[in-house]
Amino acid sequence: MPDREALLGLIRDSVIGEDHLMETPYGSRRVTYADYTASGRALTFIEDFIRDQVLPGYANTHTESSGTGLQTTRLREEAREIIRAAVGGDQDTVVLFAGSGSTGAIAKLIGVLGLRIPSALEDAYGLAEHIPADRRPVVFIGPYEHHSNEIPWRESIADVVTIRQDGDGGVDRDDLRAQLAAYAGRPLKIGSFSAASNVTGIVSDTAAIAELLHEHGALSLWDFAAAAPYIEIEMGAQPDRPLSYKDAVFISPHKFIGGPATPGVLVARRELFANRVPDVPGGGTVAYVNDDDHRYLTDPTQREEGGTPAIIEAIRAGLVFQLKEAVGTATIRAQEERHLRRAVAAWREEPALELLGNLEAERLSIVSFVVRSPSGRYLHHNYVVALLNDLFGIQSRGGCSCAGPYGHRLLGIDLERSHEFEREIAGGCEGIKPGWVRVNFNYFVSDAVVDYLIEAVRLVARDGWRLLDDYRFDPASGRWRHRAGLVSPPLSLRDVAYEGGRVSMPSNDATGGEELLAEHLREGVAILASATGPDLATHPANLSADFEHLRWFELPESALAPARPSSQVE
């Protein structure tokens, strides 16, 4: 364990930007990053290795005849093998680097399976109408899918069936069993489920669901975008459970620590790659071409990665998987569980703070919450995100986390109300859209940072409403900005200059250690205590009646920004 603790300390100390200071309307604040569910952060030792060791020998792949081509190709293929081993794959497991995160991986597999008709052709000729209803593929998805594992299937030729949520907040296997029986006659049945929710962190029983799918002749596909950095990925069957294997998994390595600038990864059983034409035909996919004909390569890793690939990015993906394996999922899960339970225990005691999802279920250390004001209305999620940033430097995320259907269920929004929101949003009022605030506790963060996050959220939940007069809400965008104006980011590409044979660039070297966190808390308490708060009984008179009918959040008259052309005003 001492070695493991030392490794956690190394990761913590190597996060690029970990001690960075940022300017806010209330002064300078140390950046505290709690948005790892959206994206990881870079690590010095990974970037040092790439800069100092990989880039000096860099060349395009697709050749091993030159020294640099050989070196770069070998490193990229080693990354592929590291990932294959990390997910328990074998020689019948194909690992593809596929564009933008799990989204790219899912799109790649849909293309390989031939399930998408180009929209222009469909609009022109109605090709999907020629597929008999009982011959259409069917895709079963879970109750907490990210849009990336729902919208692409909706846009395919398949029928999409959403499986209910069970009493614990997970996938209802009884409902899945019933739906599998109802669609038993379909020629292609697919289950595509999230291994864990990116909103609540609730973890799926992937083995049990895979068994059920395979018992009914369905493919078992898994979106590991939120879960992959933290839990075991097992492509193969568990001992004594021969049907618990996975047919494919979708991974977003950019969400790993060290993962920015990595491609999506598709891991799939080789037998799925039966397509005659690659998903993206082009350079690197063909064995031979003449004036009359062409022949594609047979190896899926070559025929499905056409063009110049994301070479350095793929090598980086191998490195972040290697780091995860070095830490070990047992350590990761233990650390995150410890952080999560401390946060949940503290936040449950706050009457104004509502935590979403079943708090007793197995979860990743992802917490989404909403905050009520003393009047009973909620505080807008983007306002809470702005307060956490401006008062405490905490980087969180507000919105629906690209999980709209799940969000409707979590927030109790029925279809009629949903259509009302949709009409208002289509009319130019993005700010009416409901949502929540999401934070997470990565396994390597210090106890001091965990305590800071817990206390900062508590303070905002208790007294954040008092600062509503300090902010202005834009109904068109949903943004909340301090009345003093937006603090501009200090860095701009336009500040990079090439003059006199030199490169000049801006620098932002202001840093500070964790000792600043206690000072930030004291300042935050003082700012909140000095604010009297607005009259919550007032509201703007110039918003449309439809907007006001739907408004679920506090919006005192003083907090409305001057109308813009896209705003909904009478």
Secondary structure as the mmCIF struct_conf table of DSSP 4:
data_model
#
loop_
_struct_conf.conf_type_id
_struct_conf.id
_struct_conf.beg_label_comp_id
_struct_conf.beg_label_asym_id
_struct_conf.beg_label_seq_id
_struct_conf.end_label_comp_id
_struct_conf.end_label_asym_id
_struct_conf.end_label_seq_id
HELX_RH_AL_P HELX_RH_AL_P1 PRO A 2 SER A 14
STRN STRN1 VAL A 15 VAL A 15
TURN_TY1_P TURN_TY1_P1 ILE A 16 ASP A 19
STRN STRN2 HIS A 20 HIS A 20
STRN STRN3 LEU A 21 THR A 24
TURN_TY1_P TURN_TY1_P2 PRO A 25 TYR A 26
STRN STRN4 GLY A 27 ARG A 30
STRN STRN5 THR A 32 TYR A 33
TURN_TY1_P TURN_TY1_P3 TYR A 36 ALA A 38
STRN STRN6 LEU A 43 LEU A 43
HELX_RH_AL_P HELX_RH_AL_P2 THR A 44 PHE A 49
HELX_RH_PI_P HELX_RH_PI_P1 ILE A 50 VAL A 54
HELX_RH_3T_P HELX_RH_3T_P1 LEU A 55 GLY A 57
BEND BEND1 THR A 61 HIS A 62
BEND BEND2 SER A 65 SER A 66
HELX_RH_AL_P HELX_RH_AL_P3 GLY A 67 ALA A 86
TURN_TY1_P TURN_TY1_P4 VAL A 87 GLY A 88
TURN_TY1_P TURN_TY1_P5 GLN A 91 ASP A 92
STRN STRN7 THR A 93 PHE A 97
BEND BEND3 GLY A 99 SER A 100
HELX_RH_AL_P HELX_RH_AL_P4 GLY A 101 VAL A 112
TURN_TY1_P TURN_TY1_P6 LEU A 113 GLY A 114
HELX_RH_AL_P HELX_RH_AL_P5 SER A 119 TYR A 125
HELX_RH_3T_P HELX_RH_3T_P2 LEU A 127 HIS A 130
BEND BEND4 ILE A 131 ILE A 131
HELX_RH_3T_P HELX_RH_3T_P3 ALA A 133 ARG A 135
BEND BEND5 ARG A 136 ARG A 136
STRN STRN8 VAL A 138 ILE A 141
TURN_TY1_P TURN_TY1_P7 PRO A 143 TYR A 144
HELX_RH_3T_P HELX_RH_3T_P4 HIS A 147 ASN A 149
TURN_TY1_P TURN_TY1_P8 GLU A 150 GLU A 150
HELX_RH_AL_P HELX_RH_AL_P6 ILE A 151 ARG A 154
TURN_TY1_P TURN_TY1_P9 GLU A 155 GLU A 155
BEND BEND6 SER A 156 ALA A 158
STRN STRN9 ASP A 159 THR A 162
HELX_LH_PP_P HELX_LH_PP_P1 ILE A 163 ARG A 164
STRN STRN10 GLN A 165 GLN A 165
TURN_TY1_P TURN_TY1_P10 GLY A 167 ASP A 168
BEND BEND7 GLY A 169 GLY A 170
STRN STRN11 VAL A 171 VAL A 171
HELX_RH_AL_P HELX_RH_AL_P7 ARG A 173 ALA A 182
TURN_TY1_P TURN_TY1_P11 TYR A 183 GLY A 185
BEND BEND8 PRO A 187 PRO A 187
STRN STRN12 LYS A 189 SER A 194
BEND BEND9 ALA A 195 ALA A 195
STRN STRN13 ALA A 196 ALA A 196
TURN_TY1_P TURN_TY1_P12 ASN A 198 THR A 200
STRN STRN14 ILE A 202 VAL A 203
HELX_LH_PP_P HELX_LH_PP_P2 SER A 204 SER A 204
HELX_RH_AL_P HELX_RH_AL_P8 THR A 206 GLU A 215
TURN_TY1_P TURN_TY1_P13 HIS A 216 GLY A 217
STRN STRN15 LEU A 219 ASP A 223
TURN_TY1_P TURN_TY1_P14 ALA A 225 TYR A 230
BEND BEND10 ILE A 231 ILE A 231
BEND BEND11 GLY A 236 GLY A 236
HELX_LH_PP_P HELX_LH_PP_P3 ALA A 237 ALA A 237
STRN STRN16 GLN A 238 GLN A 238
TURN_TY1_P TURN_TY1_P15 PRO A 239 ASP A 240
STRN STRN17 ARG A 241 ARG A 241
TURN_TY1_P TURN_TY1_P16 PRO A 242 LEU A 243
BEND BEND12 ASP A 247 ASP A 247
STRN STRN18 ALA A 248 ILE A 251
HELX_RH_3T_P HELX_RH_3T_P5 PRO A 253 LYS A 255
BEND BEND13 PHE A 256 PHE A 256
TURN_TY1_P TURN_TY1_P17 ILE A 257 GLY A 258
BEND BEND14 PRO A 260 ALA A 261
STRN STRN19 VAL A 265 ARG A 269
HELX_RH_3T_P HELX_RH_3T_P6 ARG A 270 LEU A 272
BEND BEND15 ARG A 276 VAL A 277
BEND BEND16 ASP A 279 VAL A 280
BEND BEND17 GLY A 282 GLY A 282
TURN_TY1_P TURN_TY1_P18 GLY A 283 GLY A 284
BEND BEND18 THR A 285 THR A 285
STRN STRN20 VAL A 286 VAL A 289
BEND BEND19 ASP A 291 ASP A 292
STRN STRN21 HIS A 294 TYR A 296
BEND BEND20 THR A 298 THR A 298
HELX_RH_AL_P HELX_RH_AL_P9 PRO A 300 ARG A 303
TURN_TY1_P TURN_TY1_P19 GLU A 304 GLU A 304
BEND BEND21 GLU A 305 GLU A 305
BEND BEND22 GLY A 307 THR A 308
HELX_RH_AL_P HELX_RH_AL_P10 ILE A 311 VAL A 327
HELX_RH_AL_P HELX_RH_AL_P11 THR A 329 TRP A 347
TURN_TY1_P TURN_TY1_P20 ARG A 348 GLU A 349
TURN_TY1_P TURN_TY1_P21 PRO A 351 ALA A 352
STRN STRN22 LEU A 353 LEU A 355
BEND BEND23 GLY A 357 GLY A 357
TURN_TY1_P TURN_TY1_P22 LEU A 359 GLU A 360
BEND BEND24 ALA A 361 ALA A 361
STRN STRN23 ARG A 363 ARG A 363
BEND BEND25 SER A 365 SER A 365
STRN STRN24 ILE A 366 VAL A 371
STRN STRN25 ARG A 372 ARG A 372
TURN_TY1_P TURN_TY1_P23 PRO A 374 SER A 375
BEND BEND26 GLY A 376 GLY A 376
HELX_LH_PP_P HELX_LH_PP_P4 ARG A 377 ARG A 377
STRN STRN26 TYR A 378 TYR A 378
HELX_LH_PP_P HELX_LH_PP_P5 LEU A 379 HIS A 380
HELX_RH_AL_P HELX_RH_AL_P12 HIS A 381 PHE A 392
STRN STRN27 ILE A 394 GLN A 395
STRN STRN28 ARG A 397 GLY A 399
TURN_TY1_P TURN_TY1_P24 SER A 401 CYS A 402
HELX_RH_AL_P HELX_RH_AL_P13 GLY A 404 LEU A 411
TURN_TY1_P TURN_TY1_P25 GLY A 412 GLY A 412
HELX_RH_AL_P HELX_RH_AL_P14 LEU A 415 ALA A 426
TURN_TY1_P TURN_TY1_P26 GLY A 427 GLY A 428
HELX_RH_3T_P HELX_RH_3T_P7 GLU A 430 ILE A 432
STRN STRN29 TRP A 436 ASN A 440
TURN_TY1_P TURN_TY1_P27 TYR A 443 PHE A 444
BEND BEND27 VAL A 445 VAL A 445
HELX_RH_AL_P HELX_RH_AL_P15 ASP A 447 ASP A 463
HELX_RH_3T_P HELX_RH_3T_P8 GLY A 464 ASP A 470
STRN STRN30 TYR A 471 PHE A 473
TURN_TY1_P TURN_TY1_P28 PRO A 475 SER A 477
STRN STRN31 TRP A 480 HIS A 482
TURN_TY1_P TURN_TY1_P29 ARG A 483 ALA A 484
BEND BEND28 PRO A 490 PRO A 490
HELX_RH_3T_P HELX_RH_3T_P9 LEU A 493 ASP A 495
STRN STRN32 ALA A 497 GLU A 499
TURN_TY1_P TURN_TY1_P30 GLY A 500 GLY A 501
STRN STRN33 ARG A 502 SER A 504
STRN STRN34 THR A 511 THR A 511
TURN_TY1_P TURN_TY1_P31 GLU A 514 GLU A 515
HELX_RH_AL_P HELX_RH_AL_P16 LEU A 516 SER A 530
TURN_TY1_P TURN_TY1_P32 LEU A 536 ALA A 537
BEND BEND29 ALA A 541 ASN A 542
STRN STRN35 LEU A 543 LEU A 543
HELX_RH_AL_P HELX_RH_AL_P17 ALA A 545 LEU A 550
STRN STRN36 PHE A 553 PHE A 553
HELX_RH_3T_P HELX_RH_3T_P10 GLU A 557 ALA A 559
STRN STRN37 LEU A 560 LEU A 560
HELX_LH_PP_P HELX_LH_PP_P6 ALA A 561 ALA A 563
TURN_TY1_P TURN_TY1_P33 PRO A 565 SER A 566
BEND BEND30 SER A 567 SER A 567
STRN STRN38 VAL A 569 VAL A 569
#
